[in-house]
Amino acid sequence: MAGMITTLPPRDWREGRRLRAWELHQHGWKQRAIADALGVTQGAVSQWIARGRAGGMEALRNRTSPGAPARLTAEQRAQIPPLLARGAEAFGFLGAVWTRARVAAVIKREFGVAYHPDHVGRLLRDLGWSVQKPVERAIERNEAAIEAWREQKWPAIKKKPKRKNAHLSG
């Protein structure tokens, strides 16, 4: 096996298709035949071959997505759930509801890193947190009166006999 080059297997089917196109090109296949065999456009094959010529098989591998590096370390990200478990009121907010803006303020205060509230939503989702909408109830709500109505009036309303030949309006 001297002189044989071992390559890593493709990470997904798209990468495998690019590598196969390069392999077929190395065996003398024309771009049109490669495109037909792989079910892609000739333009895609042309781009892959150009990438292969410029950088070899490694250029056809999946690339890491560009973007800014994470501003919070993995250790800091791991600290967010315990911080939030202390409750919003522990950080001086009125009420126990966490909003993205409140979480962003806590991250800024604790770690010195500013995040837009929309990004905080993605960050929380990545940490396994889900959206929770608060139940809105009137401050004047009287639970005892509601329960009495539910037990006394509602059954009476529900059991009223229907009149014969009654017509619905509308």
Residue pairs with C-beta under 8 A, 6 or more apart in sequence:
7 19
7 57
10 16
10 19
11 61
11 62
12 62
14 62
15 60
15 61
15 62
17 38
17 40
18 48
18 51
18 60
19 57
19 60
19 61
20 38
21 34
21 38
21 40
21 45
21 48
21 49
22 48
22 49
22 52
22 57
22 60
24 33
24 34
24 37
25 31
25 34
25 45
25 49
25 52
29 37
31 42
31 45
31 46
31 49
32 42
34 45
35 41
35 42
35 44
35 45
38 45
48 60
51 59
51 60
52 59
52 60
70 77
71 113
71 115
72 107
72 111
72 113
72 123
76 111
76 113
77 123
77 126
77 127
79 110
80 103
80 107
80 123
80 124
80 127
81 127
81 128
81 129
83 106
83 110
84 98
84 103
84 106
84 129
87 96
88 95
88 96
88 97
88 98
88 102
89 95
89 96
91 102
91 105
91 106
91 109
93 102
97 132
97 134
98 132
99 117
100 117
100 118
100 120
100 121
100 124
101 117
101 120
103 117
103 120
103 124
104 114
104 115
104 116
104 117
104 120
107 113
107 114
107 115
107 120
108 114
108 115
115 123
121 131
